[in-house]
């Protein structure tokens, strides 16, 4: 997730990116021992400069789904409200 983090971080309007793990039930995942979690990126942005949709367009350019069994690389889009959910769908 380091490459996508960098690509988002240089987009005009992106304030900050934070990488981590989400979606797993097991506690304290780490890069060498990700357990059942998925690599994730939190993107904080200024909606007056860049839209959620613009971020999703960039996500679709970088997105490369992988086969079954790689929970580390599952694809997921998170949203904070119904408008973002509508856009993501």
Rosetta blueprint (number, residue, H / E / L):
1 X L
2 X H
3 X H
4 X H
5 X H
6 X H
7 X H
8 X H
9 X H
10 X L
11 X L
12 X L
13 X L
14 X E
15 X E
16 X E
17 X E
18 X E
19 X E
20 X E
21 X E
22 X E
23 X L
24 X L
25 X L
26 X L
27 X L
28 X L
29 X L
30 X L
31 X L
32 X L
33 X L
34 X L
35 X L
36 X L
37 X L
38 X E
39 X E
40 X E
41 X E
42 X E
43 X E
44 X E
45 X E
46 X L
47 X L
48 X L
49 X L
50 X L
51 X L
52 X H
53 X H
54 X H
55 X H
56 X H
57 X H
58 X H
59 X H
60 X H
61 X H
62 X H
63 X L
64 X L
65 X L
66 X L
67 X L
68 X L
69 X L
70 X L
71 X H
72 X H
73 X H
74 X L
75 X L
76 X L
77 X L
78 X L
79 X L
80 X L
81 X L
82 X H
83 X H
84 X H
85 X H
86 X H
87 X H
88 X H
89 X L
